[in-house]
Every structure is written in structure tokens, then in C-alpha cells.
Amino acid sequence: MPATHVLGSLTHGAPGDHSADEVFDRIVRIARRTLDVPAACFIVLGDGPVQHLPGASGLPDAVQRSRVYELDRPATGIVAESRTPLIVPDVAAEPLVAGRGLIAEMGVRAIAGYPVEDGRGEVVGALWALCDDPRDWTDADLATLSDLAAACTGELRLRAERERARRAEQVAFRAHQRAQFLLGLSERFAGVTTIEEVEETIAQVVGTGMGARWCSLALVDADRRHLRYVTVGHQEPGFPDEMRSLRLDAPRPDAAVVREHRTRFYRDHSEMIAAYPAMAGLGLTSTGARSFLPVIADDDVIGVVVCVWDEARDHDAGTAALETTVTRYVAMALERVALLEARRRVATTLQESLLTDPPDVAHLDISTTYAPAARTDQVGGDWYDAVVREEGTAILTIGDVAGHDVNAAAQMGQLRSMLRVLAWSHDEGPAELLSRLDRADAQLGLHALATAVVVRLDHDAEPQGDSGPDGTPERGYTLTWSDAGHPPPLVLRRDGTVEQLAARPDMLLGIDPGTVRHDHVDRLLPGDTLVLYTDGLVERRGVQVNDRIAELEQALADVHGEATAALPRALVRRLVGRSQRDDVAVLVARARVPAPSGPPSEDGPATAERKVAHEDLSDLGPARRWVDDVLESCSVDPEHRRTAMLLSSEILTNALEHGAGPIVATVEVDAHRLRVGVRDGCTRAPVLRAPEPQDLSGRGVQFLERLASRWGVEQHLAGDAVGRHVAQGAGKTVWFEIDRSARPLTGVVPVVRRTSPTSSIPLVERVLPWTRAEARRRRT
């Protein structure tokens, strides 16, 4: 039976490998599950009595592991010769199969097998269902088994077609590919700017020019003691973790290339194992040829390119010439990437050193983020800033200097610093501040071209208007802004709607210092959030800016319940994600909601009450922020507020998940303590538990027990009422108190500024650890 060649297409290795095949294992499992049989298998006939089992389920452990079984005149051979199914309801009555092989070993009483053909139409095996008891196979059973056998046939034919197509393509285009390879090599490497692009380009050129199936890139560490693989997406499948880092004195061919400065080529896997026995136990999957190429810069090997073929081949002169050319271009590309990364690192460090943390502003919650462009050769001039004047007025700014280089970052630093000083020293409106900045830009010789928005927030001295609860006055902010060619600010109103502060922008900075600029006025009420951003958040090739701003408005509405600190990064993830091509800066400022009774005084404590929507957890975030706002308006220090927020989150979540409506949160603050309570319509009290480490819940009461000064549960009988917004009914109130003089148990969590993402490998240190002058000195 000429079927041994089929086995090579069933496994991922070379012909002769006897291993499980994922596709056929899945088909066999479907057959076993659908037909409700204890075992099923796909058997392929080999040479002589050998049978291979690429798909098997329920067989004896030895067979299941080895996937090989030997038997003279097997039942699969009967199916192959007759090209028809073999259906046996009771093997005891069928002398051809009774008492033989796996049938006897497993005590099988009924079998059904359907032939499986290869791409040439020859029957090479059969799909079997095995049953412990005699069984009258139904038409549905046989139809199912027939369909699954046809699926096996289809998979074999598909693999055969793939193999034929691959070989035909290799033969037809090999000469053409080599010619095109040499012509396009310099163009492909000319534009690479990151280590990932170097890897991608290597994979393209070794695939098209040399026919290699896989490739890997390894770089030498700065200490010249280790070689580390940095390739992620183009290594051969199953590349072992123990190969990713090795000492240069290791008995391996890749390390030997670094030591000896010369290429090593092996016709197949066995030839490499003969030269380096230590490679035998690493679990490499390919048995084809391998080439280890040194990447040399200034007479030092800085890396190794490994090319892997899926079949054995000889190292001809043409391949050797191509390999030499590739490694030269790789060395130049790595040098260029290292220099670009050094430039970007300097510019990014400069930029991030200027983007300071926002100041603490009473009654305002400010948060910022800055995300550099993903490209190594780009660093922008985006900035944000917040300045608090002595009278409490907050000046918020955001801007973007034209360009994506070190010069743009330097100009950004000067513009931001000048505007920062102007905002502090001049009690003027945003339009006048921008006019002064524009004149300084021109007269001091900076000549930077930039867009910017300046916002001034003046806190109301007294409550005014009728926008508060039940039409009461409230203290908000007068929002005055001026726009110098920048994307418009947005305001997320406290009811979840998003409003664009639409006004015709004035001319951007750096064109006409004498241009007339205009102020625009709006209101920022307690609970409203102002959002300032740079164009990197809303610009995308092929999409109108207005459409992207509409997407930003929708994203802002969707994250209405987010904490202010998380909002900027949430918007960047939502709008930009991994497709970032420009710097992005975002600044958000939310006007806090004060206690309606005012701060605590001699007349009594500050009190506040809020209904919480109990249909789902959507109101949890806004309720937590409301608690923090009330505490902040009562001058509760940040550490105690942090503890109170944690405990409030626990009792609110417990009420929303396990309680019943209506739900009401109350806050009471005096000079000595703060008290937070949550009432719901369920009388079942929380229980102190001792959850296991793997449990995802059950720790809320433990937090109350350990972090609160006091806590408890008040039961309410039917007829009790809490607040004027709550209907009467039975329920409970879970409350906690924190003494304002007590030492907070949660401690201070330092805010760590996020470092900008860099290339996956620090090339300045690993690839080019010394200058050319230092390299020459080392050689002498």
C-alpha cells in the first residue's frame, strides 16, 4: 500500500513523525461524542504491519501516547482494499476481525469504519468508531461517521493541495524572487525605525529571497556575555523558552557565531545535532536546514539572524551571497534604530520632565495623561498645564507645537513655560493671555507654530441661579475660554450628556501676533467635567475630524461613571488604542459636588443624602464620586477620604448586589468624625467571612472591621423613613465612622508617573553599547 507519504502531511514535522494531529483529534472526539462510543480513531496505513493514528480518543494509554500500532492484516487494510465501509454489529460473528489487535485488547464488541482518501483518490486509512457492546448501527450513526470520514478526506486533500501549491510556487518563482530580492532589499530596510520593523523586514527578505520558512533575531547584550532573542512573531512554532537567553560561552551554534564571527549552516536538523549535541533536547520542531548569520558592526558581532527551512537543503553559493547581503543591511538598520531611539528618548525625557503633575485645587478634581507616539522617530510637542492663582482661580491650558522631533519638544517647553508665567502673573482673560504668548513667541525669536486652548475657571463667591436640586442656587464655575486653532473643548454634563464648547477658533499661534482673539463664556456646574485634548486623540487618516470628535463625544458619554483619575487614559484606549501615530495629551477637570448643607460649623454637622439607582451597578461610580466630593467640600484630608471611598464602595456594592431598592446614601461630617451610611430595602445583615485566597468576594465586612473606627447595622421596621426621597418600608442601614483625628490605616499610595513606552529592546545599551571611537579603542 503506497501510503507512507501521507503521514508527512498529517504531522507538522517530517515524514516518519508519529504524533497526534490537532485537526484529526478534534474530528475523532466529535465522532466519539456524537455516536456515544467509548473510543474512536483515525488510522492511516504505513509500511508493512505499521498503522499510524494521527487522531485517537479513548484508546489504551500506550497507543494513545505512541500513536503507532502494528498488526498483520488489519481491519483498516480490508477497508482500503474494498474501498467500502466495514460495519460489524457484533465482532464475535465476524471472523475477519474477531479476537484481533485492539479489538481483543479493548474488548470491543462492535465496530464501524469508513474509508478515508488522500488527494490522489487512494484510500489510505479509515475512521473507526468502537463500541463495548454489540450494537445495531443506525442510519444516523453511519451517516454521521460517513460525514466525518469525508471531513478527514477533505483535510488530507486540502493539505496535499497546499503542499503541491507551495512546491509549484517555489519552482516557478525562485529565480524571479532572487532577482527581485536584490533589487528591493535596500528599499525594504531604508524605512525601518523600530526593532519590530527590523524583525518584520528580515522575515520578508529571508522568505522571498532565500525561501526560509521562519526566522529569528537575537541581540548581544552590552556586557558581551549573553545573547537574547527578541523575535516574537516569526519564530518557528514551539520555540522553547530556554533558547531565548544564553551565555556566549554556551555550546550552541548561535553563540559560536558570535565568538567566531562566521556563518554556520546545517543541511538538516540531524547535522546540527551532530555538531552540537546540546541542541537535541530543546524541542525544536523543524527538521529542515538552518543557517546562523552574524550581524557585524565595527568588527563586533552585535546580533545573530537565524533562518530555518522546513526541509533539508544544501548551502549553495547563491544562498550564501544573499545571507551576507542581508546581514549587512540588518546591521545598518539596527544602527539607525539605535540612533532614532536615542533621539526619541532625549526628547521624550525632556517633554515628560515639563509635564508636571496637576496641582491640588479646592473643589476641582483634575487628572491628566500624556501618551507619546508609537513610532520611534516621532516625539511631539503636546503639552498640558494647570495653574492656580492666589485667589483660587484655575487656569487650564493644553496645546500642540507643530512637528514631531526634538525641536518641537524644546519649543513646547518654552511656550508652556511662558504661558505658565503669564497665567500666574497676569490676572487677565484667556484671549489676552494667548495674545501675550503670541507676541512673546515672535519677539523673543522662538517662532513656534502651535495650537492651544486656555480655560479660566472662576469659582462663584456665592450660590447663584436655579440649577441645583429643586431649583436651588449652587456654587459653580464661570468657564471662560479662548481657542487658538485647537480642537474644541468638551463638557460632560452631570446628567451624562456631552456638550461641545463650539465657537469659531481664532488663528493659531506663530502666524500673526497682532490677530484679535476672543473670549467665550459658559458655566461649569457641580458634577460637570471639562475635557481638553490634543488633535492626536481625534485625528485618523481617511476620517473626518468632525466624525472623530463625534466618536469622542460618544466615548465620553459611555464612560460617564468613570472616576476622574481614570478618564483620560480610558479615552486614549477607546479612541486611539494600538493604532497611535501621534502624541496625545488629555486634561480633564470635574467640578466637585459639595455638601448641600455647607461645611460643618458650630450650628451642626454637614449632611448630604443621595438616592442610588439600584437596577444595576451603573450608578456605583457616580455614587462613590459623590461621597468623595462631599467629604472634600468638608475639608476632609485626602488620606481619610481614600479610606472612606474604599469602605463606601464596599457597602454600596453590597447594597446593589445583595440588597433591594430603594437605596439611599447619606454622609455626615463634623469636626471630629465622618459617617457614611447606605440604606436598602433588605433586612438581611452582612456577615463577617474568612474567604479563601482564590475567592473573588466576601472581604467587604473585613475592610469595615479593620479600617473603620466604628461600623454597624441599623434595622428599620415598616413605616420608618429615611429622607424625603425614600418611601417607607422595612430595611437596614449599614454605616461606618472614621475619626478625623485617627491615623489612616490605608496609608499613602504614591502616584507613580507612567513612563512613556519605548522600543521593546533598549538598543542604545544592547546593540550599540559603545561609540565608534570606543570600539576602535577596544580593538587596540
C-alpha positions in Angstrom: 0.0 0.0 0.0 1.8 3.2 -1.1 0.6 5.3 1.7 3.6 6.2 3.8 4.0 9.6 2.1 0.6 10.6 3.6 2.0 10.6 7.1 4.2 13.6 6.3 1.1 15.7 5.5 -0.6 14.6 8.7 2.0 15.9 11.1 3.8 19.2 11.4 7.2 17.6 11.2 8.9 15.5 8.5 7.6 12.1 7.2 8.0 9.4 9.8 6.9 11.5 12.7 4.3 9.7 14.8 2.4 12.3 16.7 -1.1 13.5 17.4 -2.7 15.8 14.9 -4.9 18.5 16.3 -7.4 18.5 13.4 -7.9 14.8 13.4 -8.0 14.5 17.1 -10.9 17.0 17.0 -12.7 15.0 14.4 -12.3 11.8 16.4 -13.6 13.5 19.5 -16.6 14.7 17.6 -17.3 11.1 16.4 -16.9 9.7 19.9 -19.1 12.3 21.4 -21.8 12.2 18.7 -22.1 8.5 18.4 -21.7 7.9 22.2 -19.0 5.3 21.8 -16.1 4.7 24.3 -13.4 5.0 21.6 -12.8 6.3 18.1 -9.7 6.7 16.0 -8.4 7.7 12.5 -5.9 5.1 11.3 -3.5 5.6 8.4 -1.8 2.5 6.9 2.0 2.6 6.9 4.7 0.2 5.7 4.0 -3.4 6.4 2.1 -4.0 9.6 2.5 -0.5 10.9 -0.6 1.7 11.5 -0.4 5.4 12.4 -3.1 7.0 14.5 -3.0 10.8 13.9 -6.4 11.0 15.6 -7.3 8.9 18.6 -9.6 9.1 21.6 -10.3 6.5 24.3 -7.6 4.0 23.2 -5.2 2.3 25.7 -2.7 4.7 27.2 0.3 3.2 25.4 -1.4 3.5 22.0 -2.7 6.9 22.8 0.8 8.2 23.6 2.7 6.5 20.8 0.1 6.8 18.1 1.5 3.7 16.4 0.1 0.2 16.3 1.4 -2.9 14.5 -0.9 -5.7 13.2 -0.8 -8.1 10.3 -3.8 -7.8 8.0 -5.5 -5.0 10.0 -9.2 -4.2 9.5 -8.2 -0.9 8.0 -6.4 -2.8 5.2 -9.7 -4.5 4.5 -11.5 -1.2 4.2 -8.7 0.2 2.0 -8.7 -2.8 -0.4 -12.5 -2.9 -0.7 -12.9 0.9 -0.7 -16.2 0.4 1.2 -17.2 0.8 4.8 -16.8 -2.1 7.3 -19.8 -2.3 9.6 -19.8 -5.0 12.2 -22.7 -5.1 14.8 -21.1 -8.0 16.7 -17.4 -8.8 16.2 -17.9 -12.3 17.6 -19.9 -13.1 14.5 -17.3 -11.7 12.1 -14.1 -14.0 11.8 -12.2 -11.3 9.9 -11.9 -9.1 12.9 -12.8 -11.2 15.9 -10.0 -11.6 18.5 -7.5 -9.4 16.7 -5.4 -6.4 17.8 -7.1 -3.5 19.6 -10.5 -5.2 19.2 -9.4 -8.0 21.5 -7.2 -5.8 23.7 -10.0 -3.4 24.4 -12.8 -5.9 24.5 -14.6 -4.2 21.6 -17.9 -5.9 20.5 -19.0 -3.6 17.6 -17.1 -1.6 15.1 -17.9 0.7 12.2 -15.2 2.1 9.8 -15.4 4.3 6.8 -12.6 4.8 4.2 -10.5 8.0 4.0 -8.9 9.0 0.7 -5.9 11.2 0.1 -5.5 13.9 -2.6 -5.0 11.3 -5.4 -8.1 9.4 -4.6 -6.4 6.5 -3.0 -7.8 5.0 0.3 -5.0 5.5 2.8 -6.9 4.7 6.0 -10.2 4.7 7.8 -12.2 6.5 10.5 -13.4 4.0 13.2 -16.0 4.0 15.9 -15.5 1.3 18.6 -18.3 0.1 21.0 -18.0 -2.2 24.1 -21.4 -3.9 23.4 -23.0 -5.4 20.3 -24.7 -2.5 18.5 -27.1 -2.2 15.6 -25.6 0.9 14.0 -28.4 3.2 12.9 -28.6 5.0 9.6 -28.0 8.3 11.6 -24.9 6.8 13.2 -23.5 5.7 9.9 -24.3 8.9 8.2 -22.5 10.8 10.9 -19.4 8.6 10.6 -19.5 8.9 6.8 -19.6 12.7 7.0 -16.7 12.8 9.5 -14.7 10.4 7.3 -15.4 12.8 4.4 -14.1 15.6 6.6 -10.9 13.7 7.1 -10.6 13.1 3.3 -11.2 16.8 2.7 -8.5 17.8 5.2 -6.0 15.4 3.6 -6.8 16.8 0.1 -6.5 20.3 1.4 -3.1 19.6 2.8 -2.0 17.9 -0.3 -3.1 20.8 -2.4 -1.3 23.2 -0.1 1.8 21.2 -0.4 1.6 21.0 -4.2 0.9 24.7 -4.5 3.8 25.5 -2.3 6.2 23.4 -4.2 4.9 24.7 -7.5 5.4 28.2 -6.4 8.9 27.6 -5.2 9.9 26.1 -8.6 8.1 28.7 -10.7 9.2 31.9 -8.9 12.6 31.0 -7.3 14.7 32.7 -10.0 12.3 35.7 -10.2 12.3 36.1 -6.4 16.0 36.2 -6.1 16.3 38.9 -8.7 13.6 41.0 -7.1 15.1 40.3 -3.7 18.4 42.0 -4.5 16.6 45.0 -6.2 14.2 45.6 -3.3 16.5 44.8 -0.4 17.7 48.4 0.2 14.2 49.8 -0.1 12.8 47.5 2.5 15.4 48.3 5.1 15.6 52.0 4.3 12.3 52.8 6.2 12.6 50.7 9.3 12.6 52.7 12.6 11.9 50.1 15.3 13.2 46.8 16.3 9.8 45.3 15.4 10.1 46.6 11.9 13.6 45.2 11.6 12.3 41.8 12.6 9.4 42.1 10.1 11.7 43.1 7.3 14.1 40.2 8.0 11.2 37.8 7.8 10.1 39.3 4.4 13.5 39.2 2.8 14.6 35.7 4.0 11.2 34.3 3.0 11.2 35.8 -0.5 14.9 35.8 -1.2 16.1 32.6 0.4 12.9 30.6 0.8 13.3 30.2 4.6 10.1 29.4 6.4 11.0 31.0 9.8 13.5 33.5 11.1 14.7 34.8 14.5 16.7 37.8 15.6 19.0 37.7 18.6 21.0 40.6 20.0 24.1 40.6 22.1 23.8 42.3 25.5 26.0 45.3 26.3 28.1 43.2 28.7 29.0 40.9 25.8 28.1 37.9 28.0 24.6 37.0 26.8 22.7 36.6 23.6 18.9 37.3 23.8 16.3 36.5 21.2 13.9 39.4 20.6 11.8 38.0 17.8 8.1 37.4 18.6 6.1 36.8 15.5 8.3 34.9 13.1 10.0 32.1 15.0 9.3 28.5 14.3 6.4 27.1 16.2 7.2 25.8 19.7 10.4 27.8 20.0 11.5 26.9 23.6 11.8 29.4 26.3 15.2 28.1 27.4 16.6 29.2 24.0 15.6 32.8 24.4 18.6 33.8 26.5 22.0 32.1 26.6 25.6 32.8 27.6 28.0 33.4 24.8 30.2 30.5 26.0 27.3 28.1 25.6 27.9 25.0 23.4 25.4 26.2 20.8 25.7 27.3 17.2 24.2 30.8 17.7 26.7 31.5 20.5 29.5 30.1 18.4 28.7 32.5 15.6 29.2 35.4 18.0 32.5 34.0 19.2 33.9 33.1 15.8 32.4 35.9 13.6 31.4 33.5 10.9 28.2 31.9 9.4 27.2 28.4 10.3 24.9 26.4 8.1 23.5 22.9 8.6 21.8 20.9 5.9 19.2 19.5 8.3 18.4 19.1 12.0 20.4 15.9 12.5 23.6 17.6 11.1 23.2 20.4 13.6 22.7 17.9 16.5 25.8 16.0 15.4 27.9 19.2 15.7 26.1 20.5 18.9 24.5 17.6 20.9 23.2 20.2 23.4 20.6 21.3 20.9 18.9 17.9 20.8 16.8 18.3 23.9 15.4 21.8 23.2 12.3 20.6 21.4 12.8 22.4 18.1 10.1 21.3 15.7 11.6 21.8 12.2 13.9 19.1 10.9 15.0 21.2 7.9 18.1 23.2 7.2 19.3 26.0 9.5 21.5 29.0 9.0 23.1 31.2 11.7 24.2 34.5 10.4 26.4 37.1 12.3 25.3 40.7 12.2 28.5 42.8 12.4 29.0 46.4 13.2 32.5 47.9 13.7 34.1 44.4 13.6 31.9 43.3 16.5 29.0 40.8 16.2 26.0 42.7 17.7 23.4 40.0 16.8 22.5 36.8 15.1 19.9 36.1 12.4 18.7 32.5 12.4 17.0 31.2 9.2 15.0 27.9 9.3 13.7 25.9 6.4 11.0 23.3 6.6 13.0 20.8 4.6 16.7 19.7 4.1 18.7 21.7 1.6 22.3 22.3 0.6 24.1 25.6 1.3 24.7 26.9 -2.3 26.7 29.9 -3.3 23.6 31.9 -4.2 22.2 31.5 -0.7 25.5 32.4 0.9 25.7 35.6 -1.1 22.1 36.6 -0.1 22.8 35.9 3.5 25.9 38.2 3.5 23.9 41.0 1.9 21.0 40.6 4.4 23.2 40.8 7.4 24.9 44.0 6.2 21.5 45.7 5.8 20.4 44.4 9.2 23.5 45.9 10.8 22.8 49.3 9.2 19.2 49.2 10.2 20.0 48.4 13.8 22.4 51.3 13.9 19.7 53.6 12.6 17.1 52.4 15.0 19.6 52.9 17.9 20.2 56.5 16.9 16.5 57.2 16.4 15.7 55.7 19.8 18.4 57.8 21.5 16.9 60.9 19.9 13.4 60.0 20.9 14.5 59.1 24.4 16.1 62.5 24.9 13.0 64.3 23.5 10.6 62.2 25.5 12.5 62.7 28.7 12.6 66.5 28.1 8.9 66.5 27.3 7.8 64.4 30.3 10.0 66.4 32.7 8.0 69.5 31.7 4.6 67.9 32.0 4.3 68.2 35.8 1.5 66.7 37.9 -1.6 69.0 38.2 -1.9 71.0 41.4 -4.5 70.3 44.1 -7.4 72.7 43.5 -10.1 73.1 46.1 -13.5 71.9 44.7 -11.9 70.7 41.4 -10.8 67.2 40.5 -8.1 67.4 37.8 -6.5 64.4 36.0 -4.1 64.3 33.0 -2.3 61.8 30.8 0.3 62.0 28.0 0.8 59.2 25.5 3.8 59.6 23.1 3.5 58.5 19.5 4.2 54.8 18.9 6.8 55.5 16.2 10.4 55.6 17.3 11.3 58.6 15.1 8.4 60.7 16.4 8.1 62.8 19.5 5.6 65.6 19.5 5.1 69.0 21.1 1.9 68.3 23.0 1.5 69.8 26.5 -1.0 70.4 29.2 -0.8 72.6 32.3 -2.8 73.8 35.3 -2.0 77.0 37.3 -3.8 78.1 40.5 -3.8 81.8 41.2 -3.7 83.1 44.7 -7.4 83.9 44.7 -8.2 80.4 43.8 -8.8 80.9 40.1 -7.7 77.9 38.0 -6.0 78.4 34.6 -6.0 75.2 32.5 -4.1 75.0 29.2 -3.5 72.5 26.5 -1.6 72.9 23.3 0.4 71.3 20.5 3.5 72.6 18.8 3.8 71.7 15.1 6.4 68.9 14.4 7.5 65.6 15.7 11.1 65.9 16.7 13.4 67.2 19.4 13.0 70.8 18.2 9.2 70.5 18.7 9.7 69.2 22.2 12.1 72.1 23.0 9.7 74.7 21.6 6.9 73.1 23.5 8.8 73.5 26.8 9.5 77.2 26.1 5.9 78.0 25.1 4.4 76.2 28.1 6.8 77.9 30.5 6.0 81.3 29.1 2.3 80.7 29.3 2.6 79.3 32.8 4.3 82.5 33.9 1.8 84.7 32.2 -1.1 82.9 33.7 0.4 83.3 37.2 1.4 86.9 36.9 -1.4 88.5 34.8 -5.0 88.5 36.1 -6.4 88.5 32.5 -8.7 86.5 30.4 -7.6 83.6 28.2 -7.7 85.6 25.0 -5.3 88.2 26.3 -3.0 85.5 27.7 -2.8 83.9 24.3 -2.2 87.3 22.6 0.7 88.0 25.0 2.1 84.5 24.4 1.9 85.0 20.6 3.8 88.3 20.8 6.4 86.8 23.0 6.8 83.9 20.6 7.6 86.3 17.8 9.6 88.9 19.6 11.8 86.5 21.6 12.7 84.7 18.4 11.1 81.4 19.1 8.8 81.4 16.1 7.0 78.3 17.1 3.8 77.3 15.3 1.3 75.9 17.7 -2.4 75.5 18.6 -3.7 76.0 22.1 -6.7 76.4 24.3 -6.7 78.4 27.6 -9.5 78.0 30.1 -10.1 80.1 33.1 -12.3 78.7 35.9 -13.6 81.3 38.4 -15.5 79.8 41.4 -18.7 81.5 42.4 -18.4 83.5 45.6 -22.0 82.7 46.5 -24.6 80.2 45.3 -26.5 81.5 42.3 -29.0 80.6 39.7 -31.6 77.8 39.9 -29.7 74.8 38.6 -29.4 73.0 41.9 -31.7 70.3 43.3 -35.3 71.5 43.2 -34.2 74.7 41.6 -32.0 75.9 44.4 -28.9 78.1 43.8 -25.5 76.4 43.8 -21.8 77.4 43.5 -20.4 76.5 40.2 -17.7 78.0 37.9 -17.7 80.7 35.3 -15.8 79.0 32.4 -14.0 81.4 30.1 -12.0 80.0 27.2 -10.1 81.1 24.1 -9.2 78.8 21.3 -6.1 79.3 19.1 -6.8 76.8 16.3 -7.2 73.9 18.6 -9.9 71.1 18.7 -12.9 72.4 20.7 -13.2 71.6 24.5 -16.0 69.2 25.6 -18.0 69.2 28.7 -19.5 66.0 30.1 -22.6 67.3 32.0 -23.6 65.7 35.2 -26.7 64.2 33.6 -24.5 62.2 31.2 -24.9 64.4 28.1 -21.9 65.8 26.3 -21.7 69.4 25.1 -19.1 70.8 22.7 -18.0 74.3 23.5 -18.5 75.3 19.9 -17.1 78.7 18.9 -15.1 79.7 15.9 -11.4 79.2 16.8 -9.0 82.1 16.4 -5.8 81.9 14.4 -3.2 79.5 15.7 0.0 80.9 17.4 3.1 81.9 15.5 1.4 83.4 12.3 0.2 86.9 13.1 1.0 88.2 16.7 -1.4 91.1 16.1 -4.5 89.0 15.4 -7.6 89.7 17.6 -8.5 86.9 19.9 -11.8 86.3 21.6 -13.1 85.0 24.9 -16.1 82.8 25.2 -18.1 82.2 28.4 -20.0 79.2 29.7 -20.9 77.5 33.0 -19.3 74.5 34.7 -21.8 73.2 37.4 -21.0 70.8 40.2 -20.7 67.4 38.7 -19.7 68.6 35.2 -16.4 67.5 33.7 -14.4 69.7 31.3 -12.3 67.7 28.8 -9.3 69.3 26.9 -7.3 67.2 24.4 -4.8 67.4 21.5 -5.5 66.5 17.9 -3.8 63.1 18.3 -6.9 61.9 20.1 -9.3 62.7 17.2 -7.2 62.6 14.0 -7.1 59.5 11.9 -6.3 59.1 8.2 -9.3 58.9 6.0 -11.8 60.0 8.7 -13.2 63.5 9.0 -12.2 65.3 12.2 -15.8 66.1 13.0 -16.7 62.4 12.8 -13.9 61.6 15.2 -15.0 64.3 17.6 -18.5 62.8 17.5 -16.8 59.4 18.4 -15.1 61.2 21.3 -18.4 62.6 22.5 -19.9 59.1 22.4 -17.0 57.6 24.2 -17.2 60.4 26.8 -20.9 59.6 27.3 -20.1 55.9 27.7 -17.6 56.4 30.5 -19.9 58.7 32.4 -19.4 56.6 35.6 -15.6 56.5 35.4 -13.5 58.1 38.2 -11.9 61.3 37.1 -8.4 59.9 37.6 -9.2 57.0 35.1 -11.0 59.1 32.5 -8.0 60.4 30.4 -6.5 57.0 29.9 -9.9 55.5 29.2 -10.4 58.0 26.4 -7.0 57.3 24.9 -7.6 53.5 25.0 -11.1 53.9 23.4 -10.2 56.4 20.7 -6.6 55.5 19.8 -5.7 52.0 21.1 -2.7 50.5 19.4 -3.0 52.4 16.2 -1.5 55.6 17.6 0.6 57.6 15.2 0.7 61.0 17.0 1.2 62.2 20.6 -1.9 62.6 22.7 -2.4 64.8 25.8 -5.6 64.9 27.7 -6.6 67.0 30.7 -10.0 66.7 32.5 -11.3 68.8 35.3 -14.5 68.0 37.2 -16.3 70.4 39.4 -17.0 68.6 42.7 -20.4 68.3 44.2 -20.4 70.0 47.7 -22.5 69.1 50.7 -25.8 70.9 50.3 -25.8 71.9 53.9 -22.4 73.6 53.6 -19.3 72.6 55.6 -19.6 71.6 59.3 -19.9 74.5 61.7 -21.0 75.4 65.2 -24.6 75.1 64.0 -24.2 71.5 63.3 -22.5 68.9 61.1 -22.5 68.9 57.3 -25.1 66.4 55.9 -25.9 65.1 52.4 -28.2 62.5 51.0 -28.4 60.8 47.6 -30.6 58.2 46.0 -28.7 55.4 44.2 -30.2 53.7 41.2 -30.5 50.1 42.1 -31.4 48.4 38.8 -27.7 47.6 38.1 -24.2 48.7 39.0 -24.2 51.7 36.6 -24.7 54.2 39.4 -21.9 52.8 41.6 -19.2 55.0 40.2 -21.1 58.3 40.4 -22.3 57.5 43.9 -18.7 56.9 45.0 -17.6 60.1 43.5 -20.4 61.9 45.2 -19.2 60.7 48.6 -15.7 61.9 47.8 -17.0 65.2 46.7 -19.0 65.8 49.9 -16.0 64.8 52.0 -13.7 67.1 50.0 -16.1 70.0 50.4 -15.9 69.5 54.2 -12.1 69.7 54.1 -11.6 66.0 55.0 -7.9 65.2 54.3 -7.1 63.0 51.3 -5.9 60.0 53.3 -9.2 59.8 55.3 -11.1 60.3 52.0 -9.2 57.5 50.4 -10.2 55.1 53.3 -13.8 56.4 53.2 -14.0 55.8 49.4 -12.9 52.2 49.8 -15.4 51.5 52.6 -18.2 53.4 50.7 -17.5 51.3 47.6 -17.9 48.1 49.7 -21.2 49.0 51.3 -22.6 50.5 48.1 -21.7 47.4 46.1 -23.1 45.1 48.8 -26.4 47.0 48.7 -26.6 47.0 44.9 -25.7 43.3 44.6 -27.5 41.8 47.6 -30.0 44.3 48.8 -33.2 45.7 47.4 -34.4 49.2 46.5 -34.9 51.9 47.3 -31.2 52.6 48.2 -30.1 55.9 49.8 -26.5 57.0 50.7 -26.0 59.5 53.5 -22.9 61.4 54.6 -22.5 63.3 57.8 -19.3 65.2 58.7 -18.5 67.2 61.8 -15.2 68.5 63.3 -14.4 65.1 64.9 -15.7 62.3 62.7 -17.2 61.4 59.3 -20.1 59.0 58.9 -21.3 57.3 55.7 -24.4 55.1 55.6 -26.2 53.2 52.9 -29.8 52.1 53.4 -31.6 49.5 51.3 -34.8 47.6 51.4 -33.4 44.2 52.6 -33.2 43.3 56.3 -30.5 40.7 55.9 -27.4 41.9 57.7 -23.9 41.5 56.2 -21.8 38.6 57.6 -18.1 38.7 58.5 -16.4 36.0 56.5 -13.0 34.4 56.1 -12.7 33.9 52.3 -10.1 31.7 50.7 -7.3 33.4 48.7 -9.0 32.3 45.4 -12.4 33.7 46.3 -13.4 36.9 44.5 -15.7 38.3 47.1 -16.5 38.2 50.8 -13.9 40.7 52.0 -16.1 43.8 52.4 -17.0 43.3 56.0 -13.4 42.6 56.8 -12.5 46.0 55.4 -15.1 47.6 57.6 -13.8 45.7 60.6 -10.2 46.7 60.1 -10.3 50.2 58.6 -13.3 51.9 60.2 -13.2 53.5 63.6 -16.7 52.1 64.1 -19.3 50.4 62.0 -22.7 48.8 62.4 -26.1 47.8 61.0 -29.4 49.5 61.9 -32.6 47.6 61.2 -35.7 49.6 60.2 -39.2 48.5 60.7 -42.0 49.0 58.2 -43.1 52.7 58.5 -39.6 54.0 59.1 -38.5 56.7 56.6 -35.1 58.0 55.7 -35.0 61.3 53.9 -37.7 62.9 51.9 -36.9 60.9 48.8 -37.4 57.5 50.3 -40.7 55.6 50.6 -41.5 53.9 53.9 -40.6 50.3 54.3 -38.5 47.8 56.2 -34.8 47.5 55.6 -31.4 48.2 57.1 -28.7 50.8 57.1 -25.0 49.7 57.0 -22.8 52.5 58.3 -19.3 53.3 59.3 -17.5 56.1 61.0 -13.9 57.3 60.8 -12.4 59.6 63.4 -10.8 62.6 61.7 -8.0 62.6 64.3 -7.2 58.9 63.7 -4.2 57.8 61.7 -5.5 56.4 58.4 -4.9 52.7 58.1 -4.8 52.6 54.3 -1.6 54.6 54.2 -0.5 56.9 51.4 -0.3 55.4 47.9 2.3 57.3 46.0 1.4 58.4 42.5 3.9 57.0 40.0 4.1 58.8 36.7 3.7 56.4 33.8 6.9 56.2 31.8 6.5 56.5 28.1 6.6 53.3 26.1 9.9 52.7 24.4 11.1 50.1 21.9 10.9 46.5 23.1 14.7 46.3 23.3 16.9 49.1 24.7 19.1 49.2 21.6 21.3 52.0 22.8 22.5 49.7 25.6 22.3 46.3 23.9 23.0 46.7 20.3 25.4 49.7 20.2 26.8 49.8 23.8 29.7 52.0 22.8 30.6 54.6 20.3 32.7 54.0 17.3 35.7 55.7 19.0 35.3 53.4 21.9 35.0 50.4 19.6 38.3 51.4 18.0 40.0 51.9 21.4 38.8 48.4 22.5 40.3 46.8 19.4 43.7 48.4 20.0 
